[in-house]
Amino acid sequence: MDRGDISEKKYLTAVILSGVFGVMGIHHFYVGRWAMGFLDLGLFIGTVVSFFSGNILVAGVLFIADLIHTVYVTYLLLVGQYRDGQGKIISYPNQKIN
């Protein structure tokens, strides 16, 4: 991997967005992964709508699925293995490039 494979997106910004707004998918929009952003946003909206319409079981299942996905993506970001919408690695500071 050379420097051309490194994303221009800021690592810290992506991690903070994932940690704070992860279940809403805001970090996906930031890094250019629109489909994943809409998936996360859809799961979040589905959770909220299901909860307020009394479908607690459906809301719980949607929230758990969204949470698992968010934790996985945040992990990939933290270890420097997550790719932006162009397929480039969002590298952490001083990450060694092979």
Backbone as a chain_set.jsonl record, in Angstrom:
{"seq": "MDRGDISEKKYLTAVILSGVFGVMGIHHFYVGRWAMGFLDLGLFIGTVVSFFSGNILVAGVLFIADLIHTVYVTYLLLVGQYRDGQGKIISYPNQKIN", "coords": {"N": [[0.848, -1.173, 0.0], [0.59, 2.18, -0.874], [1.102, 5.74, -0.306], [-0.891, 6.841, -1.838], [-3.076, 5.295, -1.398], [-4.221, 6.182, 0.874], [-6.788, 7.787, 2.583], [-8.086, 11.132, 2.327], [-9.74, 11.97, 4.26], [-10.274, 13.004, 7.599], [-9.003, 11.23, 10.315], [-9.563, 11.513, 13.136], [-11.919, 13.035, 13.089], [-13.676, 11.252, 11.78], [-13.707, 9.121, 13.652], [-14.767, 10.383, 15.949], [-17.302, 11.202, 14.993], [-18.358, 8.667, 14.476], [-18.37, 7.583, 17.048], [-20.067, 9.325, 18.477], [-22.367, 9.893, 16.895], [-22.906, 7.467, 15.762], [-24.994, 5.439, 15.534], [-26.758, 6.763, 13.942], [-25.497, 6.985, 11.558], [-23.968, 9.108, 10.604], [-21.186, 9.315, 10.311], [-20.67, 7.693, 8.103], [-21.682, 9.195, 5.979], [-19.899, 11.321, 6.099], [-17.455, 10.105, 5.318], [-18.03, 9.384, 2.769], [-19.477, 7.092, 2.188], [-22.238, 6.517, 1.153], [-24.417, 4.666, 0.816], [-24.179, 2.971, 3.054], [-24.536, 4.912, 4.99], [-27.223, 5.676, 4.566], [-28.389, 3.23, 5.159], [-27.772, 2.898, 7.936], [-29.038, 5.227, 8.91], [-31.659, 4.661, 8.196], [-32.127, 2.373, 9.791], [-31.959, 3.593, 12.298], [-34.094, 5.48, 12.194], [-36.184, 3.677, 11.823], [-36.031, 2.343, 14.276], [-36.749, 4.394, 16.093], [-39.348, 5.099, 15.183], [-40.662, 2.619, 15.45], [-40.438, 2.248, 18.22], [-41.94, 4.425, 19.295], [-44.406, 3.809, 18.262], [-45.164, 1.691, 19.683], [-44.129, -0.812, 19.149], [-42.105, -2.442, 20.632], [-40.435, -4.714, 20.584], [-39.652, -4.923, 17.864], [-38.369, -2.454, 17.641], [-36.268, -2.902, 19.44], [-34.84, -4.984, 18.168], [-34.05, -3.728, 15.769], [-32.485, -1.672, 16.845], [-30.435, -3.12, 18.149], [-29.222, -4.39, 15.932], [-28.308, -2.121, 14.546], [-26.583, -1.051, 16.473], [-24.629, -3.099, 16.754], [-23.505, -3.031, 14.191], [-22.477, -0.411, 14.226], [-20.56, -0.543, 16.305], [-18.778, -2.383, 15.189], [-17.883, -0.965, 12.865], [-16.727, 1.257, 14.106], [-14.663, -0.002, 15.487], [-13.118, -0.917, 13.278], [-12.36, 1.574, 12.264], [-10.811, 2.542, 14.423], [-8.613, 0.8, 14.424], [-7.465, 1.365, 12.052], [-8.405, 0.213, 9.619], [-10.598, 0.833, 8.139], [-12.32, 1.851, 5.205], [-12.815, 4.622, 2.986], [-15.358, 6.125, 0.838], [-14.099, 5.948, -1.61], [-12.56, 3.766, -1.478], [-10.209, 4.034, -0.1], [-7.941, 3.79, 2.657], [-8.758, 5.023, 5.86], [-6.534, 6.338, 7.697], [-4.962, 6.105, 10.915], [-3.093, 8.503, 12.917], [0.346, 8.447, 12.125], [0.266, 5.83, 11.168], [1.678, 2.853, 9.996], [2.47, 2.188, 6.696], [2.345, -0.459, 4.525]], "CA": [[0.0, 0.0, 0.0], [1.373, 3.411, -0.89], [0.405, 6.917, 0.234], [-2.061, 7.093, -2.68], [-4.175, 4.486, -0.882], [-4.643, 6.779, 2.139], [-7.886, 8.743, 2.434], [-7.889, 12.502, 2.772], [-10.659, 12.204, 5.372], [-9.591, 13.091, 8.894], [-9.216, 10.083, 11.199], [-10.203, 11.913, 14.385], [-13.294, 13.437, 12.774], [-14.443, 10.029, 11.505], [-13.873, 8.373, 14.902], [-15.698, 11.122, 16.822], [-18.641, 11.079, 14.412], [-18.798, 7.292, 14.679], [-18.627, 7.372, 18.466], [-21.162, 10.151, 18.992], [-23.565, 9.776, 16.063], [-22.752, 6.217, 15.024], [-26.233, 4.738, 15.208], [-27.461, 7.537, 12.911], [-24.757, 6.824, 10.311], [-23.385, 10.369, 10.151], [-19.797, 9.077, 9.912], [-20.651, 7.134, 6.741], [-21.848, 10.311, 5.047], [-18.645, 12.081, 6.121], [-16.387, 9.432, 4.571], [-18.46, 9.139, 1.391], [-20.127, 5.781, 2.019], [-23.632, 6.944, 1.202], [-25.348, 3.544, 1.001], [-24.099, 2.571, 4.463], [-25.138, 6.005, 5.747], [-28.679, 5.559, 4.486], [-28.77, 2.015, 5.897], [-27.747, 3.228, 9.369], [-30.08, 6.21, 9.182], [-32.929, 3.926, 8.111], [-32.263, 1.562, 11.006], [-32.224, 4.506, 13.411], [-35.461, 5.991, 12.061], [-37.054, 2.53, 12.09], [-36.016, 2.115, 15.723], [-37.52, 5.456, 16.749], [-40.761, 4.959, 14.796], [-41.182, 1.4, 16.089], [-40.542, 2.482, 19.671], [-43.047, 5.322, 19.612], [-45.687, 3.212, 17.881], [-45.45, 0.596, 20.605], [-43.515, -2.073, 18.721], [-40.853, -2.449, 21.391], [-39.583, -5.823, 20.122], [-39.078, -4.519, 16.574], [-37.428, -1.366, 17.944], [-35.093, -3.508, 20.062], [-34.085, -5.736, 17.157], [-33.418, -2.743, 14.882], [-31.44, -0.968, 17.586], [-29.3, -4.056, 18.351], [-28.541, -4.536, 14.633], [-27.615, -0.858, 14.291], [-25.498, -0.935, 17.448], [-23.566, -4.058, 16.387], [-22.846, -2.485, 13.008], [-21.723, 0.775, 14.63], [-19.388, -0.974, 17.081], [-17.851, -2.998, 14.235], [-17.28, 0.085, 12.043], [-15.858, 2.047, 14.974], [-13.46, -0.822, 15.692], [-12.308, -0.841, 12.052], [-11.765, 2.918, 12.232], [-9.786, 2.664, 15.457], [-7.417, 0.023, 14.084], [-6.949, 1.816, 10.758], [-8.756, -0.692, 8.533], [-11.855, 1.252, 7.498], [-12.098, 2.523, 3.922], [-13.789, 5.648, 2.626], [-16.169, 5.83, -0.337], [-13.234, 5.706, -2.766], [-11.782, 2.562, -1.207], [-8.929, 4.375, 0.528], [-7.886, 3.597, 4.109], [-8.74, 6.192, 6.752], [-5.442, 5.906, 8.574], [-4.723, 6.84, 12.154], [-1.808, 9.224, 12.836], [1.587, 7.653, 12.099], [0.03, 4.429, 10.819], [2.67, 2.346, 9.051], [1.912, 1.754, 5.416], [3.182, -1.529, 3.962]], "C": [[0.894, 1.237, 0.0], [0.516, 4.573, -0.368], [-0.836, 7.258, -0.587], [-3.282, 6.312, -2.237], [-4.729, 5.031, 0.424], [-5.702, 7.855, 1.864], [-7.482, 10.131, 2.915], [-8.81, 12.858, 3.939], [-9.895, 12.144, 6.687], [-10.003, 11.927, 9.794], [-10.003, 10.474, 12.44], [-11.654, 12.322, 14.16], [-14.164, 12.208, 12.553], [-14.708, 9.239, 12.783], [-14.87, 9.067, 15.823], [-17.121, 11.024, 16.289], [-19.201, 9.677, 14.617], [-19.163, 7.043, 16.143], [-19.845, 8.119, 18.982], [-22.466, 9.927, 18.22], [-23.612, 8.466, 15.28], [-24.038, 5.546, 14.62], [-27.063, 5.49, 14.171], [-26.732, 7.479, 11.569], [-24.073, 8.07, 9.788], [-21.949, 10.174, 9.66], [-19.697, 8.499, 8.5], [-20.801, 8.241, 5.698], [-20.555, 11.121, 4.964], [-17.575, 11.426, 5.244], [-16.807, 9.038, 3.148], [-19.055, 7.77, 1.139], [-21.628, 5.973, 2.197], [-24.606, 5.8, 1.453], [-25.354, 3.086, 2.456], [-24.705, 3.649, 5.358], [-26.649, 5.918, 5.743], [-29.179, 4.302, 5.195], [-28.824, 2.304, 7.396], [-28.848, 4.213, 9.737], [-31.46, 5.554, 9.145], [-33.175, 3.057, 9.33], [-32.598, 2.442, 12.209], [-33.656, 5.03, 13.367], [-36.462, 4.877, 12.335], [-37.147, 2.217, 13.575], [-36.91, 3.121, 16.429], [-39.01, 5.314, 16.45], [-41.375, 3.739, 15.464], [-41.377, 1.596, 17.58], [-41.764, 3.317, 20.009], [-44.405, 4.807, 19.136], [-45.984, 1.958, 18.694], [-44.87, -0.749, 20.224], [-42.121, -2.194, 19.348], [-39.912, -3.551, 20.907], [-38.89, -5.461, 18.806], [-38.032, -3.423, 16.797], [-36.139, -1.932, 18.541], [-34.222, -4.235, 19.062], [-33.356, -4.766, 16.218], [-32.273, -2.023, 15.584], [-30.215, -1.861, 17.796], [-28.517, -4.227, 17.045], [-27.72, -3.29, 14.32], [-26.415, -0.705, 15.221], [-24.333, -1.871, 17.12], [-22.787, -3.523, 15.186], [-21.968, -1.288, 13.374], [-20.465, 0.406, 15.399], [-18.346, -1.584, 16.149], [-17.134, -1.937, 13.396], [-16.327, 0.934, 12.885], [-14.564, 1.293, 15.268], [-12.544, -0.741, 14.47], [-11.643, 0.527, 11.913], [-10.601, 3.019, 13.206], [-8.495, 1.939, 15.108], [-6.872, 0.362, 12.698], [-7.239, 0.89, 9.603], [-10.037, -0.31, 7.803], [-11.549, 2.063, 6.245], [-13.202, 3.537, 3.652], [-14.548, 5.228, 1.367], [-15.372, 5.576, -1.6], [-12.35, 4.478, -2.569], [-10.431, 2.82, -0.565], [-9.029, 4.241, 2.045], [-7.918, 4.945, 4.828], [-7.743, 5.846, 7.849], [-5.36, 6.756, 9.835], [-3.354, 7.506, 12.063], [-0.615, 8.275, 12.973], [1.37, 6.177, 11.809], [1.06, 4.01, 9.78], [1.974, 1.792, 7.834], [2.865, 0.724, 4.822], [3.28, -1.411, 2.465]], "O": [[1.841, 1.328, 0.782], [-0.654, 4.39, -0.033], [-1.749, 7.905, -0.072], [-4.401, 6.621, -2.646], [-5.61, 4.417, 1.025], [-5.515, 8.72, 1.009], [-6.639, 10.275, 3.801], [-8.674, 13.926, 4.536], [-8.985, 11.332, 6.857], [-11.189, 11.675, 10.005], [-11.005, 9.836, 12.763], [-12.524, 11.984, 14.963], [-15.272, 12.13, 13.084], [-15.816, 8.739, 12.981], [-15.727, 8.41, 16.414], [-18.052, 10.787, 17.058], [-20.389, 9.517, 14.899], [-20.151, 6.369, 16.436], [-20.577, 7.607, 19.829], [-23.534, 9.788, 18.817], [-24.284, 8.374, 14.253], [-24.173, 5.12, 13.473], [-27.977, 4.915, 13.58], [-27.289, 7.881, 10.548], [-23.638, 8.093, 8.636], [-21.542, 10.81, 8.688], [-18.74, 8.785, 7.781], [-20.131, 8.227, 4.665], [-20.161, 11.557, 3.882], [-16.868, 12.116, 4.51], [-16.029, 8.43, 2.413], [-19.131, 7.33, -0.008], [-22.204, 5.642, 3.233], [-25.539, 5.958, 2.24], [-26.417, 2.839, 3.025], [-25.322, 3.333, 6.376], [-27.29, 6.068, 6.783], [-30.269, 4.305, 5.767], [-29.816, 1.988, 8.053], [-29.513, 4.052, 10.76], [-32.323, 5.861, 9.968], [-34.291, 3.003, 9.848], [-33.426, 2.073, 13.041], [-34.353, 5.025, 14.382], [-37.474, 5.098, 13.001], [-38.216, 1.866, 14.076], [-37.734, 2.749, 17.265], [-39.839, 5.4, 17.356], [-42.486, 3.812, 15.989], [-42.38, 1.152, 18.14], [-42.537, 2.966, 20.9], [-45.442, 5.316, 19.561], [-46.951, 1.247, 18.417], [-45.103, -1.737, 20.92], [-41.103, -2.063, 18.669], [-38.702, -3.333, 20.832], [-37.686, -5.668, 18.656], [-36.947, -3.461, 16.216], [-35.045, -1.492, 18.188], [-32.997, -4.118, 19.101], [-32.18, -4.963, 15.911], [-31.219, -1.791, 14.991], [-29.082, -1.405, 17.638], [-27.286, -4.21, 17.054], [-26.574, -3.389, 13.882], [-25.346, -0.272, 14.79], [-23.173, -1.467, 17.204], [-21.556, -3.559, 15.17], [-20.845, -1.167, 12.885], [-19.407, 0.99, 15.164], [-17.152, -1.326, 16.307], [-15.916, -2.0, 13.231], [-15.242, 1.289, 12.426], [-13.489, 1.892, 15.294], [-11.34, -0.523, 14.606], [-10.491, 0.62, 11.49], [-9.532, 3.52, 12.857], [-7.407, 2.402, 15.451], [-5.932, -0.275, 12.223], [-6.423, 0.775, 8.688], [-10.506, -1.053, 6.941], [-10.62, 2.87, 6.235], [-14.357, 3.344, 4.031], [-14.395, 4.103, 0.891], [-15.91, 5.042, -2.57], [-11.49, 4.187, -3.401], [-9.595, 1.919, -0.495], [-10.065, 4.538, 2.64], [-7.207, 5.88, 4.46], [-8.072, 5.147, 8.808], [-5.648, 7.953, 9.824], [-2.537, 7.123, 11.226], [-0.595, 7.408, 13.847], [2.209, 5.35, 12.169], [1.291, 4.721, 8.802], [1.015, 1.027, 7.933], [4.05, 0.999, 4.638], [3.943, -2.226, 1.823]]}, "num_chains": 1, "name": "protein.A"}
